[in-house]
């Protein structure tokens, strides 16, 4: 998932440099959402991974 957010970030940067403002804004929005989701899942997996086995 982190690779997808990085991909959308690169697409946004390239689109911004080439002058496609709408596409760049959409791509950076998707990248932010995916990165946030990645961070949430990462923290949840850290918390659940540290629980003692029953």
Rosetta constraint file for C-alpha pairs under 8 A:
AtomPair CA 1 CA 5 HARMONIC 6.48 0.50
AtomPair CA 1 CA 34 HARMONIC 6.81 0.50
AtomPair CA 1 CA 35 HARMONIC 7.60 0.50
AtomPair CA 1 CA 38 HARMONIC 6.18 0.50
AtomPair CA 2 CA 6 HARMONIC 6.24 0.50
AtomPair CA 2 CA 34 HARMONIC 7.29 0.50
AtomPair CA 2 CA 35 HARMONIC 6.28 0.50
AtomPair CA 2 CA 38 HARMONIC 6.25 0.50
AtomPair CA 3 CA 7 HARMONIC 6.08 0.50
AtomPair CA 4 CA 8 HARMONIC 6.28 0.50
AtomPair CA 4 CA 31 HARMONIC 7.50 0.50
AtomPair CA 4 CA 34 HARMONIC 7.33 0.50
AtomPair CA 5 CA 9 HARMONIC 6.14 0.50
AtomPair CA 5 CA 30 HARMONIC 7.31 0.50
AtomPair CA 5 CA 31 HARMONIC 4.36 0.50
AtomPair CA 5 CA 32 HARMONIC 7.13 0.50
AtomPair CA 5 CA 34 HARMONIC 5.41 0.50
AtomPair CA 5 CA 35 HARMONIC 5.65 0.50
AtomPair CA 6 CA 10 HARMONIC 6.22 0.50
AtomPair CA 6 CA 31 HARMONIC 6.87 0.50
AtomPair CA 7 CA 11 HARMONIC 6.23 0.50
AtomPair CA 7 CA 31 HARMONIC 7.85 0.50
AtomPair CA 8 CA 12 HARMONIC 6.05 0.50
AtomPair CA 8 CA 27 HARMONIC 5.34 0.50
AtomPair CA 8 CA 28 HARMONIC 6.47 0.50
AtomPair CA 8 CA 30 HARMONIC 6.82 0.50
AtomPair CA 8 CA 31 HARMONIC 5.21 0.50
AtomPair CA 9 CA 13 HARMONIC 6.24 0.50
AtomPair CA 9 CA 27 HARMONIC 6.64 0.50
AtomPair CA 9 CA 28 HARMONIC 5.72 0.50
AtomPair CA 9 CA 31 HARMONIC 5.68 0.50
AtomPair CA 10 CA 14 HARMONIC 6.17 0.50
AtomPair CA 11 CA 15 HARMONIC 5.98 0.50
AtomPair CA 11 CA 24 HARMONIC 7.17 0.50
AtomPair CA 11 CA 27 HARMONIC 6.61 0.50
AtomPair CA 12 CA 16 HARMONIC 5.94 0.50
AtomPair CA 12 CA 23 HARMONIC 7.01 0.50
AtomPair CA 12 CA 24 HARMONIC 4.15 0.50
AtomPair CA 12 CA 25 HARMONIC 6.90 0.50
AtomPair CA 12 CA 26 HARMONIC 7.75 0.50
AtomPair CA 12 CA 27 HARMONIC 5.08 0.50
AtomPair CA 12 CA 28 HARMONIC 5.53 0.50
AtomPair CA 13 CA 17 HARMONIC 6.19 0.50
AtomPair CA 13 CA 24 HARMONIC 6.77 0.50
AtomPair CA 14 CA 18 HARMONIC 6.22 0.50
AtomPair CA 14 CA 24 HARMONIC 7.83 0.50
AtomPair CA 15 CA 19 HARMONIC 6.14 0.50
AtomPair CA 15 CA 20 HARMONIC 5.08 0.50
AtomPair CA 15 CA 21 HARMONIC 6.96 0.50
AtomPair CA 15 CA 23 HARMONIC 6.46 0.50
AtomPair CA 15 CA 24 HARMONIC 5.15 0.50
AtomPair CA 16 CA 20 HARMONIC 5.60 0.50
AtomPair CA 16 CA 21 HARMONIC 5.73 0.50
AtomPair CA 16 CA 23 HARMONIC 7.93 0.50
AtomPair CA 16 CA 24 HARMONIC 5.32 0.50
AtomPair CA 20 CA 24 HARMONIC 6.13 0.50
AtomPair CA 21 CA 25 HARMONIC 6.09 0.50
AtomPair CA 22 CA 26 HARMONIC 6.26 0.50
AtomPair CA 23 CA 27 HARMONIC 6.09 0.50
AtomPair CA 24 CA 28 HARMONIC 6.09 0.50
AtomPair CA 25 CA 29 HARMONIC 6.15 0.50
AtomPair CA 26 CA 30 HARMONIC 6.32 0.50
AtomPair CA 27 CA 31 HARMONIC 6.13 0.50
AtomPair CA 28 CA 32 HARMONIC 6.13 0.50
AtomPair CA 29 CA 33 HARMONIC 6.34 0.50
AtomPair CA 30 CA 34 HARMONIC 6.16 0.50
AtomPair CA 31 CA 35 HARMONIC 6.00 0.50
AtomPair CA 32 CA 36 HARMONIC 6.10 0.50
AtomPair CA 33 CA 37 HARMONIC 6.18 0.50
AtomPair CA 34 CA 38 HARMONIC 6.06 0.50
AtomPair CA 35 CA 39 HARMONIC 6.24 0.50
AtomPair CA 36 CA 40 HARMONIC 6.27 0.50
AtomPair CA 37 CA 41 HARMONIC 6.18 0.50
AtomPair CA 38 CA 42 HARMONIC 6.03 0.50
AtomPair CA 39 CA 43 HARMONIC 6.22 0.50
AtomPair CA 40 CA 44 HARMONIC 6.22 0.50
AtomPair CA 41 CA 45 HARMONIC 6.06 0.50
AtomPair CA 42 CA 46 HARMONIC 6.23 0.50
AtomPair CA 43 CA 47 HARMONIC 6.23 0.50
AtomPair CA 44 CA 48 HARMONIC 6.07 0.50
AtomPair CA 45 CA 49 HARMONIC 5.75 0.50
AtomPair CA 46 CA 50 HARMONIC 6.39 0.50
AtomPair CA 47 CA 51 HARMONIC 6.96 0.50
